[in-house]
Structure formats: structure tokens, C-alpha cells
Amino acid sequence: MKISVVIPSARAPDVFPECLASVFHDDDGPLEVIIVDDAMDDHAYRIVTESAEKHPVWILDSRGRGVSAARNAGACSAAGDVILFMDTDVVLRPGAFRIIRNALRDPGIDGIVGIQAANLRFTGFFSRWKNHWMRFTYHRLSGNIHLFYTSCAVIRKDVFIASGGFDETYRLPSIEDTVFGSRLGRLKRVIRPEPCFEVEHVKAYGFRSVLATDRKRSSALVRYAMRNVLAGHDSGAGDTSVPTGFMLSAGMMILFLLSGLATILGEGVIGSMLMAGSISAVWLLNIDWLAYLRRVQGPGFMAGAMLFLPVDLLWVIAGIVQGSIGFALGRKY
């Protein structure tokens, strides 16, 4: 089984040499590594070229076309019959290519997705919140999924080409993985999460970046859902890794806001009771997530998560509103 690794690069992080070195941990590694130049800046180009001098890789020019076009260009140029998509800030574990080959020995499986490893090098609350969220939401999935986690995902090349690849309208990293995964689902392709295929996504987050990421993603998702409905398809709301409880929590936070308004307008007792009830409902709807955080990070971290969760949901709601208004004004993506 010949595996081609495709890595789009615009701004290569400092961890990129480690990322590339991890691809060559194993003796049974890839046939080739294709680094797709997605308008790399000078710093990124220097890191990539220095790394390329140490490893058998080649650089493909796809400047100015965006990340989705970069992935498509890399896949179409690949000589392998299996493609592993990676980001420049992802580090593979030893044995990764053995896991890929073992999974795809089953001809009924068209692709697999990796899962964020439990050990995280960043100790900040928000980095751990977001990276644990990625692990939690994917680790709970099983069977055939309509998802394609492009930070580390594998697919047979012929399946990828037949599917039409990524939607190149998405020039920046957004929900292009969700859109592509949904298309694979409609084509009856079988994509499985592989719990043994753990990777480290070396990505740091702060308070603002977590909220901005979640707002932008919810905005893009609501526009995607509206496009689907107008096209006569299912909304695609179920084609994400987001638990149902988290989605329902957004409704509870809207109730919380309305209750707060009622309190201001003079309905103090009723408003306060509804506010307390809606926050309690948010915690209950996300009890599995909070219990997971308590198990892996301790009760203190879970307490902080209980306080931050409603704040994060407010930004998700802001994204939904932003996306809905944008769609009404003609911004479909």
C-alpha cells in the first residue's frame, strides 16, 4: 500500500520540523511527502526548505489559491494509492503508517481519521479546553461518520478523485472538512474514526482565540446548513462532531438572555429562576463533557469549564446570528 502525504503550508509554525520528522519515524513510511506551497511567507518557506533538505519531500506550487485548492492539487499530484492529509502543526506517533495500512486492508473502508492524543504540551486553560474538546468529540464517534478531520485524515486516492475533492470556495481553513465529509456521506463512502491513530495537534489557544474560532465556525456552519436546505438536501447539522447536547445548549443560552431581559424589565423572581434553570440545563446537557474534563484534568479544571461553557456558547450564538444575517445579505459561504 503506497501512501502519499499531503501537507498544505501557508505559515509554517516552529513545530513544523518536528511534524515532518515524525512522518519519517517508521521504516514503513510514506512513498512521498508533498508540501503544497499555499502562499508561504519567507519564514514558512525557510522552515520548509530546511526541512526538505533533511527528508525526501518535494514542494508543489499552489500559491494564492487557498487551502482547499492546495489539498486538491497535492492529492491530484500524488503517486500513492492512499493519501494522508496533515497540517504543519500535527505530529504523528510512531507506528502511524502501520495503523493506516491495517485499517485499509478492509476494502470496505474508504478512509480513516486520526484523533487528538491525550498528552498536550500546552498547559494553559484554553489550550487544554480546545484540544481536549477535539479529542472528546471525535473519540466518542464510532461506525461510519460523515466527517473528515483534515488535520490528520486518510483516504484512498481513487475515492478522493471520484468525490471531486474539497470545495475550493473555502480558501481559508474553515468547515471545508465538514463539507467534504458530508459529500462523502452522500456518496455512501465509508469513513471511520480510528482510536489507535492518535496524533498531537500542537496548537495553542487563548481566551480570545477560542471564542473567535467557535464564532467563525458556527457562522460558517449555519450558512452551510442554509445552503443545503435551499438545495433540497438535509441541513447537514448532524454531519459534525459536535454533540447534540452542546447544540441544544445554545437554545438554553438564548433562554438565559431572555430571562435576563425579563429580570431587567421588572420580572425579577421569575427571571432569576429562569436564568438559574437555563444555566443548570446547559451543565446537564454537557454533563459527559464536564465529566470527561474532571476525569482527565481534575475537579478544579472542571469548575473553570463550567464557568467558561456559557461564555463560549454566547459566542457560538453570535456566530449563528452573524452567519444568518450574512446569508440573508448574499454571503453564502
Order of alpha helices (4+ residues) and beta strands (2+ residues): beta-alpha-beta-alpha-beta-alpha-beta-beta-alpha-beta-alpha-beta-alpha-alpha-beta-alpha-alpha-alpha-alpha-alpha
